[in-house]
Amino acid sequence: MKIFNYTFLMLFSISISATETQCELDFEYLNTGTNMTFVIQNSAISSISSLGDGLIGVFYYDNNEDLVCAGSAELTGIETAFPLMGNDQTTEDIDGLNDGQELFVLFETSQGDQYFLTPHPTQNFVGNDIYYVNEFDMDLFCSAEIYEYEDVYGCTDEDANNFNPEASTEDNTCIYFTFGCTDPHSCNYNSDANQEDESCFYPVEESSYDLNISPANWGGETFDFEDNHIVPIDESDDLGCHDYTFEFDGAFALIKRGDCQFSLKALNAQNAGASAVIIYNHNNGYESMNMGGGSYSDEIDIPVYSMSGYEGHLLASWIENDSPNYQAFIQSHNLHIIVESMDCEGNSLNNEDEISGCMENTACNYNDQASQEDDCYFAEVNYDCNGDCLLDENNDGICDEYQIPVGDCLPLDYNYLNTGSNMTFALANSSLISIGSLGEGYLGAFFTNNQEELVCAGSSYINGTETAFPIMGDDLTTDEIDGMDSQNLNLIFTALNGLQYQLNAIPNQVFVVNEIYYVTSFDFEMIQCEEILGCLDVLANNFNDLANIEDGSCTYNVFGCMDDLANNFNELANTEDGSCNYEVLGCMDDLANNFNESANTEDGSCTYDVLGCLDDLANNFNELANTEDGSCSYQDNICGCTNEGYIEYFTQGYLANCEDGSCQIPVQTNGLSISHFNFPLNTANNMTLGLDISSLYLPQGTTIGVFYDLNGDGLINNIPSINSANEVFFECVGLASVEDNFIAIAIWGDDVLTEELDGLPNGASEVLFAFLLPNESVVMFDLSPSMFSFSSNGLLALDTVNLEITVYGCTDSQYCNYNAYAEIDDGSCEGAFGCMDAMYSEFNADAYCHSADLCEDTWQEEMTDMISQYENILFENNTLLDSLNILAVLSVSLENDLLIANSIISNNQVQMAQMSTEIVMLNTSVNETNSLLEQMNDSIVSMTDDMMSIQDDLDSTSQLMIASQANEIFLNTIVDDMSNQMLVANETIIEMTLMVDDLNSVNNEVQNELSSYLLENTYLVEQMDSLEMMMENTILSDNNSSSSIQIDLLSGWNIIGYTLPNPQDAVASFESISEILSVAKDNIGQVYWPEFGYNGIGDLTPGLGYQVLVTETYEDFVFVNSEGLRINLIPLIPQWAIDMEVAIHPNDIRTLVRVVNQLGQEVVPEKEFKGTLLYYLFNDGSVEKRVK
């Protein structure tokens, strides 16, 4: 085969050089209507992977002796198949491959080099067949580059005996050895052989030999043996000192002496079925030997003999090397051997007496009388020599192996007829995985013939390995339907357990002659042949893959740690899984500041000394340092702009400690304040912006924000809005903290599933960027030198920003889109303000834009106010009416009391009037008495009597006056009592009011207790739901924790889920694909950007999804548990960023900030070696690369 390859290459080389072409081949080919499918499997792809991607084609010579392609395809490292077109026999031209023709395979790389490929296994062209290629050999056929070198002539074939590794040009001097028997008198003489290999053998004439043997004085009784064979035993069988792995079947055991007792050798041979044992000496002497019985002689039942070393070695060598036909006899002390005659065919008959025939007893034409081997033929699998089924229980002509043995399932025959046209049905790995749960079996495509019977058009045995098979088309030259036409494929899979399934191939495709149908997946549905009860849940312990009806018998294990002392004790577990851990979390690095000698599990909390200057008044204050290293410097001459209200404060690249008058250009805010920096809505659609701000000075704690006028009112609002999904969003569409010289920020786009514009639309460019400083001041900037344009999943990395911006917009406050911060009117003013909400009484249908300030009262609010006023007036009137009614009742009562009091007063007044009259009369009497006393001075006794009488009258009068005064006091008491009753009534009203307030308080307390009960009940329900979810998650976690989930990453963007149950460092998680990983994003837009040494994600969170951008396809990626490993990143600047050109703004005041080397370390240029590559950083954000 190697000679043929060389000839073919020489033939091609002559052909191409004759036409003076340089690697020119046309890989296009013509569809001639007949083909063979050429399937290139993964192993074949791997064998030529060093050549990279390219074109592969199979070629033939046409009538003009030109190379023409019969079929081709592009190789990209993925399994593929393509048709090789056969010669159209209806034309005179050679336009394809003929049956039996060898395949000439050429491969052209992307660089234009061409290689001749030899496929394995070797197969010639056969129409409608499938050729599976497992491996390729390759030889350079044509180089795209022309090299000038001196020819070195010699043999260039590595298999030749005189191969010259220095030769560049073949001179046809190669010499090849052909080994074989060179003796013409031998049976196997090889006339082509030029090197003797000592394989000659010759006819044997009949002969006999006698060898001396001596019986041992132990073992079984000796007797004569006839017509037996001898089995030699030497070191390859441990000299017979151990049990044999084969049986002697009654033969004599010829055993070499050594390593163990004679009796043990005899015992082992006896146990393996030897009829007698002959032990020969280990030397080549002629003397006989005496054999002691040893430990096992009593167990020996067969005869044992000894033989000299010379005869023993000679006999063993003769049997092993010459393999003669012989008969062995033992007679007393003699071993007699008769050698039969043998011709070159290996038998003892003369040629004229030999019978030719098949000598294989399993063949259909076996001849038990044959003495000379001839051709044999055998029955097909599952058929006898007459073509009948070996097993056909129902006598339907379909072998039981190809027929469904279950219930009412379809009796299908998976054999099919080659009709001369077909479509190739190719099954990729993914399609086989999709039906892997069905097990192995037969898959066929069926059509309905003229008799309405299901007939197979193509089939294959499915065992999980990629395959392809032809599906035959209808032969249009016959009246019968004997294949497929342009119809959907009826695919039926019969598993080895007898179950049948209807399969639907994905993607869906109808039958097309000479097409290749690549199937990526299957849907399937069981054909119900019979009812099989059982558990259908694959997660259950007793899942029954044969069952098709659920019987409720499923049982489950809940695995987990059942030790309540362990950290991960699972109170729901009922089966111990050995997962208990008793870890003590902490820092395990003894070099760290917080080393914990008790910890046995690293938790990533280690902290280390960061040396630097800790004095924030020093010029070289290091805000990242935590340990003073005495490096602080306090020079007074680092001057610059010290006012944060000017852009030079930031662009000078350092914090100045003295003012030098360089502050010139004020910063812009565009009306933004801290209230505008709100967390943006996660719309599941974002773009990543990376900024290298190492040339700017920004205080620690600075925040960057991105803004867009979502409602088109000309302003950036800080008022929240709600979209149709009830999500709150702001006009801040990006937010991130500035923590390093490189920052990545997610800019969120519009959510297409909501009606409102709640993020940037694709192509949006009028975006505002701003820094929020720790003192809550705002600094606007725009991107430089690139113009920003939003692109979903886009990546934009820049190393400069522009702080000197001009704000354009409408400068007239009378218009709707007035921008109070615009510096230049851009002619965009339009529309008048008004209340445009029809719910307000101030509604203005002619307004252009809405102003909430012009909307004061809604119609509902006014109606509510009127109703409230009416209800207040009505309440006041009812209150007054109630008060009047109460006063009326009190008035009536008081009136009655006053009438009674007035009556009493009147009576008292009458009595007092009467008493006054009496007093007057008494006074008159006194006066008269006094006159009488004056007149009657002499009658003292009489006057004394009269005086006594008068005194009595005076006493009575005094009593009357006292009684009148008592009546007056009584009336005053009645009035006081009435006043006291009114006071008591007022107190009663107050007490009743307090009682009502107490009742309201009690009612409020009851309502509060009821609300508390409802909240507690809701909490218990939530706890039950949470507990159920924990149980479900535990079951799912236990089911999923036993195996890793493999993820196929395609070149470009991928959305994947983080599959590990514990958080883990993003850098360690993606370490296996770091070479092809461009960026990874989480669902809030934080990124891990390897090129810049930036990890904004931190740890990956279990259950969350991530967007991953890779530069090439990567199969079977898995997240590996790194056991707490964290990888610290060093900030980098990728080469493409280093190579970027920097735009210089004409208004910048450009001063040198510092000079750094390729490691980012600040250096003094004068102290660096010549030839060192240095980067000069200026305060305008520009960078110059120079060689010292």
Number of C-alpha atoms within 10 A of each C-alpha: 6 11 11 9 14 15 12 14 16 14 11 16 13 12 15 18 11 9 8 10 10 15 17 13 16 12 20 12 18 14 17 16 14 20 30 24 29 20 20 21 18 16 14 20 23 16 14 17 13 8 18 14 19 18 17 22 25 25 25 20 16 15 10 8 9 12 18 21 27 27 25 24 17 17 20 13 15 12 17 18 23 20 24 31 28 26 22 17 12 6 8 9 12 17 23 26 28 18 13 11 13 16 20 19 20 23 27 27 17 12 13 17 18 25 20 22 23 18 20 14 11 12 14 14 22 19 20 26 16 21 22 20 21 18 20 19 13 18 14 13 18 20 16 14 11 8 7 6 7 8 11 14 15 19 23 21 21 12 14 16 12 15 17 17 12 12 15 15 13 17 12 11 14 17 13 15 13 14 15 19 23 20 18 11 12 15 16 16 17 17 12 12 15 14 13 15 12 11 13 17 15 15 15 17 11 12 11 12 11 13 15 16 23 20 21 20 15 21 23 17 13 17 10 11 16 11 13 15 18 21 15 20 19 16 13 7 14 16 18 27 22 14 15 15 7 8 13 18 11 15 19 26 26 27 30 27 24 18 12 14 19 24 23 21 27 30 25 17 29 23 13 18 17 23 19 24 25 25 28 25 22 16 14 14 13 13 12 16 15 12 18 13 17 13 11 16 19 13 15 21 16 19 22 27 23 26 27 22 22 17 19 28 22 11 15 19 13 12 16 11 8 9 9 15 17 18 16 20 18 21 13 14 15 16 19 18 19 16 16 16 18 18 15 14 14 16 17 19 15 10 13 6 9 15 16 14 18 22 19 17 11 12 15 15 18 18 18 12 12 14 20 16 14 15 12 16 13 14 15 12 9 15 14 14 14 9 11 15 20 14 15 16 11 9 10 11 12 19 19 19 15 16 18 21 15 14 12 11 17 16 15 18 20 23 14 18 14 18 16 14 22 29 23 28 22 21 21 18 16 14 20 21 15 14 18 13 9 21 14 17 18 17 22 25 26 25 21 16 15 10 8 8 11 17 21 27 27 26 24 18 17 20 13 15 12 16 19 23 20 25 30 29 25 23 17 13 6 8 9 12 17 23 26 28 18 12 11 16 21 17 19 25 26 28 18 15 14 16 23 25 19 16 21 18 20 14 11 12 14 12 21 19 19 25 15 19 21 20 21 17 20 19 13 18 11 15 17 14 16 14 11 15 15 19 23 20 17 11 15 14 12 15 17 17 15 16 16 19 13 14 12 11 13 17 12 14 15 19 20 22 23 20 16 11 11 14 13 16 17 19 11 16 17 14 13 15 13 11 14 18 13 13 14 14 15 19 23 20 18 11 12 14 12 15 17 17 11 12 15 14 15 18 16 15 13 17 13 13 12 13 15 19 23 20 17 11 12 16 19 18 18 17 13 12 14 14 13 15 12 11 13 18 13 13 11 11 12 14 16 20 24 19 17 18 18 20 25 28 26 25 27 25 24 21 19 18 18 13 14 13 11 16 18 14 15 17 20 21 19 21 15 21 15 14 10 19 25 19 16 23 21 22 20 15 20 28 21 24 19 19 18 20 20 15 24 24 17 25 15 14 12 18 20 20 24 23 26 24 20 21 14 10 14 18 21 21 20 17 11 12 15 12 14 10 10 9 14 13 22 24 27 28 30 29 23 21 16 20 14 13 16 20 23 26 24 27 29 30 26 23 20 14 9 14 11 16 16 29 29 28 18 12 11 14 13 14 16 19 20 23 24 24 18 14 11 13 15 26 25 25 20 19 17 18 16 13 9 17 16 23 20 18 17 12 16 15 16 18 24 24 23 18 26 19 13 14 15 16 20 23 20 17 12 13 17 23 22 21 23 15 18 17 14 12 15 12 11 14 19 15 14 16 20 21 23 20 17 13 14 18 16 17 19 17 11 11 15 16 17 19 15 12 9 16 19 12 14 16 13 12 14 13 12 12 12 12 12 12 12 12 12 12 12 12 12 12 12 12 12 12 12 12 12 13 12 11 13 12 12 14 13 11 13 17 12 12 15 15 12 14 17 13 12 16 16 12 13 19 15 12 16 17 12 12 17 14 12 13 16 12 12 17 12 12 13 15 12 12 18 12 11 13 19 10 10 13 11 10 11 12 10 13 16 12 11 13 16 12 12 16 12 11 13 14 12 12 17 14 12 15 17 11 15 17 13 13 17 14 11 15 17 12 12 15 15 12 12 15 13 12 12 14 12 12 13 12 12 12 12 12 12 12 12 12 12 12 12 12 12 12 12 12 12 12 12 12 12 12 12 12 12 12 12 12 12 12 12 12 12 12 12 12 12 12 12 12 13 12 12 14 16 13 12 18 20 13 15 16 14 14 13 8 8 15 16 12 14 13 20 15 15 13 16 14 13 14 16 19 21 21 13 14 17 23 21 20 24 21 23 19 13 14 12 16 13 15 21 18 21 24 23 20 16 21 26 20 27 24 21 22 18 20 17 24 22 20 19 16 16 22 20 14 13 12 16 21 18 22 20 21 15 13 11 14 11 10 15 17 19 16 16 11 12 15 15 17 12 12 12 11 17 15 17 12 9 8 14 15 9 11 12 16 15 16 15 7 9 17 15 18 14 14 17 18 19 17 17 13 11 13 9 14 14 11 18 8 7 13 10 10 9 12 14 22 20 17 23 21 23 28 27 21 22 13 15 11 11 12
